[in-house]
Amino acid sequence: MEKPLVIKIGGSLLPHSAEIISTILESGISALILPGGGIFADAVRETGTDGTIAHWMAIAGMEQYGWFLSGFGIEVIENPGFSDKPRVLLPYQYFRERDPLPHTWDITSDTISAWLADHLGAKLLVLKSIDQIRAAGAPLEQISSQVETQDLDPLFIPYILHHSISGMIINGTFPERIVKALRGETIVGTRFGIMI
């Protein structure tokens, strides 16, 4: 049986939200969307807050982005699961009840999406505003070992490698790439684990 899919929509893609949600809805797939933090998490950073307070404020920011995404006709849920249509997870209450990750800015919605995919036994599609993850200035087609990059939070790569999570990171500003990724076709991006 094909694994379910978690789709993380990066906060930098907020201007493209309507098109991304429309593309995912039209695909007819069953997926769980996790919103990134974007401008909402940036507002938390600007306060100078860190640790536990910043952690929950930033996850509340992800929830705000989730509500924003829902304005384009997609249902929101508070407990993760899969149905016959894609839905957006409002993550705050679920993560407050479980508190599975350290409270540090080294963890963003990147690692949170990896935790969610692992928790649900799902593959992970990460939508960002770059074509591929870069390490030492060079684009990566595959992540199979620890590399340093500014394009992901510091704990994402160790997490996906340790938990053997499979998926891909692609540029979400191109709807046709999202469609091809959902079909399992070859596109520009950075893969990890078993090919998605």
C-alpha positions as CSV (number, residue, x, y, z in Angstrom):
1,M,0.0,0.0,0.0
2,E,1.3,3.5,-0.9
3,K,2.3,5.6,2.0
4,P,0.2,8.7,2.8
5,L,1.7,12.1,2.2
6,V,2.4,15.1,4.4
7,I,2.9,18.3,2.4
8,K,4.7,21.2,4.1
9,I,3.9,24.6,2.5
10,G,6.7,27.0,3.4
11,G,5.9,30.4,4.8
12,S,7.8,32.1,2.0
13,L,5.2,30.8,-0.4
14,L,2.4,32.9,1.1
15,P,2.0,35.0,-2.0
16,H,1.4,31.8,-4.0
17,S,-1.0,30.2,-1.5
18,A,-4.1,30.4,-3.7
19,E,-2.4,28.6,-6.6
20,I,-0.8,26.0,-4.5
21,I,-4.0,25.1,-2.6
22,S,-5.9,25.0,-5.9
23,T,-3.3,22.7,-7.4
24,I,-3.4,20.3,-4.5
25,L,-7.2,20.3,-4.4
26,E,-7.4,19.6,-8.1
27,S,-4.9,16.7,-7.8
28,G,-7.5,14.6,-6.0
29,I,-4.9,13.2,-3.6
30,S,-5.3,12.5,0.1
31,A,-2.7,14.6,1.8
32,L,-2.2,16.4,5.1
33,I,-0.9,19.9,4.7
34,L,1.3,21.4,7.4
35,P,1.7,25.2,7.2
36,G,5.0,26.8,7.6
37,G,5.7,29.8,9.9
38,G,6.7,32.5,7.4
39,I,5.8,36.1,8.4
40,F,4.0,34.8,11.4
41,A,7.1,33.1,12.8
42,D,9.3,36.1,11.7
43,A,7.1,38.3,13.9
44,V,8.0,36.1,16.8
45,R,11.7,36.3,16.0
46,E,11.5,40.1,15.9
47,T,10.4,40.1,19.6
48,G,13.7,38.6,20.6
49,T,12.0,35.8,22.4
50,D,13.5,32.3,22.5
51,G,13.1,29.0,24.2
52,T,9.7,27.7,25.2
53,I,7.9,30.9,24.8
54,A,9.1,31.4,21.2
55,H,8.5,27.8,20.4
56,W,4.8,28.0,21.2
57,M,4.4,31.4,19.7
58,A,5.9,30.2,16.4
59,I,3.7,27.1,16.3
60,A,0.7,29.5,16.9
61,G,2.1,31.4,13.9
62,M,2.0,28.2,11.8
63,E,-1.7,27.9,12.9
64,Q,-2.4,31.4,11.6
65,Y,-0.9,30.5,8.2
66,G,-3.1,27.4,8.3
67,W,-6.2,29.6,8.7
68,F,-5.0,31.8,5.9
69,L,-4.6,28.7,3.6
70,S,-8.2,27.6,4.6
71,G,-9.4,30.8,2.9
72,F,-8.7,29.2,-0.4
73,G,-11.3,26.4,0.1
74,I,-9.5,23.7,2.0
75,E,-10.7,22.2,5.2
76,V,-8.8,22.5,8.5
77,I,-8.4,19.9,11.1
78,E,-6.8,19.8,14.6
79,N,-6.0,16.1,14.8
80,P,-3.8,14.8,12.0
81,G,-5.2,12.1,9.8
82,F,-6.0,11.3,6.2
83,S,-9.3,11.3,4.4
84,D,-10.4,11.2,0.8
85,K,-9.3,14.8,0.3
86,P,-6.5,17.1,1.3
87,R,-6.8,19.0,4.5
88,V,-4.7,21.5,6.5
89,L,-3.5,20.7,10.0
90,L,-3.9,23.5,12.7
91,P,-0.9,22.2,14.7
92,Y,-1.0,24.2,18.0
93,Q,-3.2,22.1,20.3
94,Y,-1.9,18.8,18.9
95,F,1.7,19.7,19.6
96,R,0.9,21.2,23.0
97,E,-0.6,17.9,24.0
98,R,2.4,15.9,22.8
99,D,5.4,18.3,23.0
100,P,7.6,16.0,20.9
101,L,10.5,18.4,20.0
102,P,13.0,20.6,21.7
103,H,12.1,24.3,22.2
104,T,14.8,26.0,20.1
105,W,15.0,28.1,17.0
106,D,17.1,25.2,15.5
107,I,13.7,23.6,14.9
108,T,11.3,25.2,12.6
109,S,8.3,24.0,10.6
110,D,10.9,22.0,8.5
111,T,11.7,19.6,11.3
112,I,8.1,19.7,12.6
113,S,6.9,18.5,9.2
114,A,9.5,15.7,9.3
115,W,8.3,14.7,12.8
116,L,4.7,14.7,11.6
117,A,5.5,12.5,8.5
118,D,7.4,10.0,10.8
119,H,4.6,10.0,13.4
120,L,2.0,9.2,10.7
121,G,4.1,6.8,8.7
122,A,3.9,9.1,5.7
123,K,6.2,10.5,2.9
124,L,7.0,14.1,3.0
125,L,6.8,16.8,0.3
126,V,8.4,20.1,1.3
127,L,7.4,23.1,-0.8
128,K,9.9,26.0,-0.6
129,S,10.7,28.9,-2.8
130,I,14.0,27.4,-4.1
131,D,14.7,24.8,-6.8
132,Q,17.0,22.6,-4.7
133,I,18.7,22.6,-1.3
134,R,22.2,24.0,-1.5
135,A,25.3,23.0,0.4
136,A,28.5,25.0,0.0
137,G,26.8,26.8,-2.8
138,A,26.1,23.7,-4.9
139,P,22.5,22.3,-5.5
140,L,21.8,18.9,-4.1
141,E,19.8,16.3,-6.0
142,Q,19.8,13.9,-3.0
143,I,20.3,14.1,0.7
144,S,21.9,10.8,1.9
145,S,24.3,12.1,4.6
146,Q,24.7,15.1,6.9
147,V,25.4,18.3,5.0
148,E,25.4,21.9,6.1
149,T,22.8,24.2,4.5
150,Q,21.1,27.4,5.2
151,D,18.0,26.3,3.3
152,L,16.7,24.0,6.1
153,D,16.7,24.3,9.9
154,P,19.8,22.6,11.5
155,L,17.9,19.6,12.8
156,F,15.9,18.6,9.7
157,I,18.6,16.6,7.9
158,P,19.7,14.7,11.1
159,Y,16.0,13.9,11.8
160,I,15.1,12.6,8.3
161,L,18.3,10.5,8.2
162,H,17.8,9.0,11.7
163,H,14.2,8.2,11.1
164,S,14.6,7.1,7.4
165,I,11.9,9.5,6.1
166,S,11.4,9.6,2.4
167,G,10.4,12.5,0.3
168,M,11.4,15.5,-1.7
169,I,11.9,19.3,-1.5
170,I,10.7,21.3,-4.5
171,N,10.0,24.8,-5.6
172,G,6.3,25.4,-4.8
173,T,6.1,28.5,-7.0
174,F,5.7,26.2,-10.0
175,P,2.3,24.5,-9.9
176,E,3.3,22.1,-12.7
177,R,6.2,20.8,-10.5
178,I,3.7,20.2,-7.7
179,V,1.5,18.2,-10.0
180,K,4.4,16.1,-11.3
181,A,5.7,15.5,-7.8
182,L,2.2,14.3,-6.7
183,R,2.2,11.9,-9.7
184,G,5.7,10.6,-8.8
185,E,7.2,12.0,-11.9
186,T,10.8,13.2,-12.2
187,I,11.3,16.9,-11.5
188,V,13.9,19.3,-10.3
189,G,14.3,19.1,-6.5
190,T,16.2,17.5,-3.7
191,R,15.2,13.9,-2.7
192,F,15.7,12.0,0.5
193,G,15.1,8.4,1.5
194,I,13.3,6.2,-1.0
195,M,12.4,8.3,-4.1
196,I,9.0,9.9,-3.9
